[in-house]
Amino acid sequence: MIHNASVAIVGPAPYLSTARIEAVVAAVDTVARPNVRVSDSTMPGRLVLPASTTNRTDIVYHSGSLEGSETPSWSALTKRSAAAYADAGVRSLCLAVSADVLRKTRTGMRRNAAFRGVFNASLRADPTRARMELRHLVEQAQVYGCAVRNEFRTGIKMMVDVLLQRPQRLYIFGFDFYLSSTAGRAHGFEGYYRDVPDPELARWHNTSNEIRFFACLLEGGEAPLFLDPHLAGVLRSREPAAVAKLRPVFHASGIRLLTAWKGV
């Protein structure tokens, strides 16, 4: 789904409602999103997605463990949300946890009948009956010469994982490195970070290191990255030298993007 494919990573930043990226997201081969929430109120069982980004979700990258495992999380995957992912057409779930936790998770799932039929590819010998693949991150040490740090959170980890699989092009939308609150806005689109205090988000993320890593990817010009203007603006405030290498390009839909990729 990723190698030699066009991929869009769509994050949770609140500016997406006015970013007008639908045409790009609709045109790519694969759409990946981090920690997709499942509605428990107005439309139970439906995926909670930001406006103006289409309903496409091919891959979910998940930061939490599964329900009942040893690594609890505000976004822990439950039997209900796993089924909702599969029903929505998600083809792959990638857990951004350690390989040891993943092994324990799979063992627990094999013993839990509620998960069977959702992750058949991981639990049974017949992968043709799978509704959704369960996998782990590709081994991450560095990508395009840029070092990967242990404290990186799911958004950066998924970018690295996708880049390591060598997509033809990678479009990145909906990330502002949790700097929205400095302008008086919420960290995520409405309903995404429900019941999660802003101080907890700040504690979980090392903004400086994540921005520096992203700048490293841009400075090399080797990664096939395409950014929206908002993300470029956030980076400009912290890493102006990297952003100075970006040049505008236009998607076939007419949407303006920016890239430092030498392949264009």
C-alpha positions in Angstrom: 0.0 0.0 0.0 3.0 2.3 0.5 6.0 1.2 -1.6 6.1 3.2 -4.9 2.6 4.6 -4.1 1.4 8.1 -3.5 0.5 8.5 0.2 -1.3 11.2 2.2 -0.7 11.4 6.0 -3.6 13.3 7.6 -3.0 14.5 11.1 -5.4 16.0 13.7 -4.5 19.8 13.6 -7.5 22.1 13.8 -6.6 24.1 10.7 -7.6 21.3 8.4 -11.2 22.4 8.3 -10.2 25.3 6.1 -7.2 23.7 4.3 -9.2 22.5 1.2 -7.1 19.3 0.8 -10.0 17.0 -0.2 -8.8 16.7 -3.9 -5.3 15.6 -2.9 -6.5 13.1 -0.3 -9.0 11.6 -2.8 -6.4 11.2 -5.5 -3.6 9.4 -3.6 -3.2 5.6 -3.5 -3.2 5.4 0.3 -4.4 7.5 3.2 -2.9 7.1 6.6 -4.0 8.7 9.9 -2.8 8.6 13.5 -4.9 7.5 16.4 -8.3 7.6 14.7 -11.0 8.0 17.3 -14.4 6.2 17.2 -17.6 8.1 18.0 -19.5 7.0 21.1 -22.2 9.7 20.9 -23.8 11.2 17.8 -22.9 8.4 15.4 -21.7 5.4 17.5 -19.2 3.3 15.8 -18.3 5.9 13.1 -14.7 7.2 12.7 -14.2 10.7 14.0 -12.3 12.5 11.2 -11.5 16.2 10.6 -13.8 18.0 8.1 -12.6 18.6 4.5 -10.3 15.5 4.5 -12.7 12.9 3.0 -13.7 9.7 4.8 -10.8 7.7 3.4 -8.6 5.8 5.9 -6.5 2.9 4.6 -4.0 2.7 7.4 -4.3 3.7 11.1 -1.1 4.2 13.1 -1.9 3.7 16.7 0.1 4.9 19.8 -1.7 2.9 22.4 -1.9 -0.7 23.3 -4.9 -2.9 23.0 -7.6 -2.9 25.7 -6.5 -4.9 28.8 -2.8 -5.0 27.9 0.1 -3.8 30.0 0.5 -0.4 28.2 -2.7 1.6 28.9 -3.4 4.7 26.9 -6.1 7.3 26.5 -6.5 6.0 23.0 -6.2 2.3 23.8 -7.7 0.1 21.1 -10.8 -1.7 22.2 -12.7 -4.5 20.6 -15.4 -2.0 19.5 -13.0 0.4 17.9 -11.1 -2.4 16.1 -14.3 -3.6 14.6 -15.2 0.0 13.6 -11.9 0.4 11.8 -12.5 -2.8 9.9 -16.1 -1.8 9.0 -14.8 1.6 7.7 -12.4 -0.1 5.3 -9.2 0.3 7.2 -6.8 -2.3 5.7 -3.9 -2.0 8.1 -3.4 -1.1 11.8 0.2 -0.3 12.8 0.9 -0.2 16.5 3.6 2.2 17.5 4.6 0.2 20.5 7.6 -2.0 21.3 8.0 -5.3 19.6 7.7 -7.0 23.1 4.3 -5.3 23.8 3.1 -6.3 20.3 4.0 -10.0 20.9 2.0 -9.9 24.2 -0.9 -8.1 22.4 -1.1 -10.8 19.7 -1.0 -13.5 22.4 -3.9 -11.8 24.2 -5.9 -11.4 21.0 -5.6 -15.1 20.1 -7.2 -15.9 23.4 -10.0 -13.3 23.0 -12.8 -14.5 20.6 -14.0 -10.9 20.2 -11.0 -10.0 18.1 -11.3 -12.9 15.8 -12.6 -12.0 12.4 -11.1 -8.5 12.7 -7.4 -9.4 12.7 -7.5 -12.7 10.9 -4.2 -12.1 9.1 -2.5 -12.1 12.5 -4.5 -14.8 14.2 -5.3 -17.4 11.5 -3.4 -19.2 8.7 -5.7 -18.0 6.0 -4.8 -14.3 5.2 -7.3 -14.1 2.4 -10.0 -13.9 5.0 -8.4 -11.0 6.8 -10.4 -7.8 7.3 -7.5 -5.8 8.6 -3.8 -6.4 8.9 -2.1 -5.9 12.3 1.6 -5.0 12.2 4.4 -3.2 14.0 6.5 -0.2 12.9 9.4 -0.9 10.6 12.7 -0.9 12.5 13.5 2.8 13.0 17.0 4.1 13.4 17.4 6.8 10.8 15.7 7.7 7.5 17.2 9.7 4.7 20.2 10.3 7.0 18.1 11.8 9.8 18.3 10.2 13.3 15.1 8.9 14.8 14.8 9.5 18.6 13.0 7.2 21.0 10.8 10.0 22.4 9.1 10.7 19.1 5.4 10.3 19.2 3.0 8.6 16.7 2.9 11.4 14.1 6.6 11.5 13.5 6.9 7.7 13.9 4.3 7.2 11.1 6.1 9.6 8.8 9.4 7.6 9.3 7.6 4.3 8.9 6.0 5.4 5.6 9.3 7.0 4.3 11.2 3.8 5.1 8.8 1.9 2.7 9.8 4.3 -0.1 6.6 5.9 -1.3 6.6 7.6 -4.7 5.3 10.8 -3.0 4.3 11.6 0.6 1.8 14.4 1.2 1.7 15.6 4.9 -1.3 17.5 6.2 -2.8 18.4 9.6 0.4 18.7 11.7 1.5 21.8 13.6 3.7 20.2 16.3 1.2 21.2 19.0 1.9 24.9 18.6 -1.7 25.8 17.9 -2.4 26.6 21.6 0.1 29.5 21.4 -2.4 31.2 19.1 -5.3 30.4 21.4 -6.6 27.5 19.5 -7.2 23.9 20.4 -4.5 21.3 19.8 -6.7 19.2 17.6 -9.9 19.4 15.6 -13.2 19.3 17.5 -13.8 16.0 19.3 -10.3 14.6 18.8 -8.6 15.3 22.1 -11.7 14.9 24.2 -11.0 14.8 27.9 -7.2 15.1 27.4 -5.8 18.2 29.2 -3.4 20.4 27.2 -0.6 20.0 29.9 -0.6 16.3 29.2 -0.2 16.8 25.5 2.7 19.2 26.1 4.3 16.6 28.4 4.0 13.8 25.9 5.7 15.6 23.0 9.2 16.9 22.5 8.3 19.6 20.0 11.9 20.9 19.5 13.3 17.5 18.6 10.4 16.6 16.3 10.7 19.9 14.4 14.4 19.6 14.1 14.0 16.1 12.7 11.5 17.3 10.2 13.8 20.1 9.2 16.6 17.5 8.6 14.3 15.7 6.2 13.7 18.9 4.3 17.3 20.1 4.3 18.5 16.9 2.5 16.0 17.3 -0.3 16.0 13.5 -0.7 12.7 12.7 0.9 9.6 12.9 -1.5 7.7 15.2 0.9 5.0 17.7 0.0 3.7 20.1 2.7 0.7 22.4 3.0 1.4 26.1 3.5 0.3 26.0 7.1 2.8 23.3 8.1 5.5 25.2 6.3 4.6 28.3 8.2 4.9 26.5 11.5 8.3 25.2 10.5 9.5 28.6 9.4 9.1 30.0 12.9 11.6 27.4 14.3 13.7 26.2 11.3 13.9 29.1 8.8 16.9 27.7 7.0 15.1 24.4 6.2 12.0 26.2 5.0 14.0 28.5 2.8 14.7 25.5 0.6 11.1 24.8 0.0 9.6 25.8 -3.4 6.0 25.9 -4.4 4.4 23.3 -6.6 0.8 22.8 -7.7 -1.2 19.6 -7.4 -3.3 18.7 -10.4 -6.3 19.9 -8.5 -4.8 23.4 -8.3 -3.9 23.2 -4.6 -0.6 24.9 -3.7 1.9 22.8 -1.9 5.6 23.1 -1.0 8.5 20.7 -1.4 12.3 20.6 -1.1 12.4 17.2 -3.0 15.1 17.1 -5.7 12.9 14.7 -7.7 10.6 17.5 -8.8 
